[in-house]
Amino acid sequence: MTPSTNSDKSRALVFSLVALALSGLAAAGRLFSLLFFYDRIGYYQSGAFLPIASNILYAASVVFFGVAAIFLIKPSKVIATPTGSIRYVSLVPALALAVYVVSSLGRIVTPEPDTISTISIILAVIGAVFFVSLAFCRQPSVITVLTGIGAIFWLAIAWLRSYRDFTIPMNSPDKLFFHLGCLGATLFIFSEIRAMYGLLRPRFYYFSIYTAILTLAVSSIPSLIGNACNTFASYSLQFEDIFFLSLFFYAVVRLLTIVSGVTDEAVSQDKNEEITEEKPVE
């Protein structure tokens, strides 16, 4: 490994840790804003400093991720697919989608089932298969690509259901953060699919995973804790936020294994095993 490669990895690791810290601060800012500056009907108290500061940090973090990915992070290799025991972390989002499916069955087992809920359940099952395929299918896999598209469509339906939920004001920051979480998750899943075929530019992947970690953390963690503390007058996105939290966990593990070189080592080991298997016996 050349000094330049070591420098690239060190730079990626440093700025990845900064991205995680910014995401944690933004999530904490929204959480405390919900607990202390929230009026239960979907808005923060007028003029409160913390909600304004946390929103500015949120927006500035996205800008920083773009700048860091373009100018500061210069990885020399393509993003490797999950290998070894690391890939089983993808079963966590699969489990979260399975919980969503079970919890949603009541909306379709009725004389007049909700069409959107029915479509959402079907797409959630397909999305769960996508994450299971990351764990058990040898990549690249057609199953992963097709089911990954299904997972993206499930996020689109989740966005639509949230948009049509008029128990929450249309311009509520809660709805906005959830919609941004849908966009971050979509960007990340799309990047994972492209990474399976080696079609992804590393800088774009870093931006997508940084953004996903930020948007998923800020959307899910404060909302789930706020709901447990009875902060909201209405909250219908609990199971979607549980999925966001599980995808956030997967994204963090994925990022840390990439920047720490664990994935590269696993790929090298797999290649060595393939060479050993293909070597003819003398």
JOFEN-V640651 format. One line per field, one symbol per residue. ss: DSSP state (a for helix, b for strand, c for the rest). psi: psi as a letter, one per 20 degrees, with the letter a starting at -180 (. if undefined). A space follows every 50 residues. Layout:
ss: ???
psi: ???
This chain:
ss: ccaaaaaaaaaaaaaaaaaaaaaaaaaaaaaaaaaacbcccccbccccaa aaaaaaaaaaaaaaaaaaaaaacccccccccccaaaaaaaaaaaaaaaaa aaaaaaacccccccaaaaaaaaaaaaaaaaaaaaaacccccaaaaaaaaa aaaaaaaaaaaaacccccccccaaaaaaaaaaaaaaaaaaaaaaaacccc caaaaaaaaaaaaaaaaaaaaaaaaaaacccccccccaaaaaaaaaaaaa aaaaaaaaaccaaaaaaaaaaaaaaaaacccc
psi: pqhggggghggggghghgggggggggghghghhghikqjijjqqppipgg hgghhgggghgggggggghghhpmqirrpqqprbihhihiighghhhhgg gghihhiimrhnqpghhggggghhgghhhghhhhhiqpqqphgggghhhh hghghghggghghinjipqhkphghghghhgggggggggghgghhhjkjp phghggghhghggghgghggghggghghjlhqhpojkghghgggghhggg hgggghhghijggghggggghhhggghipqp.
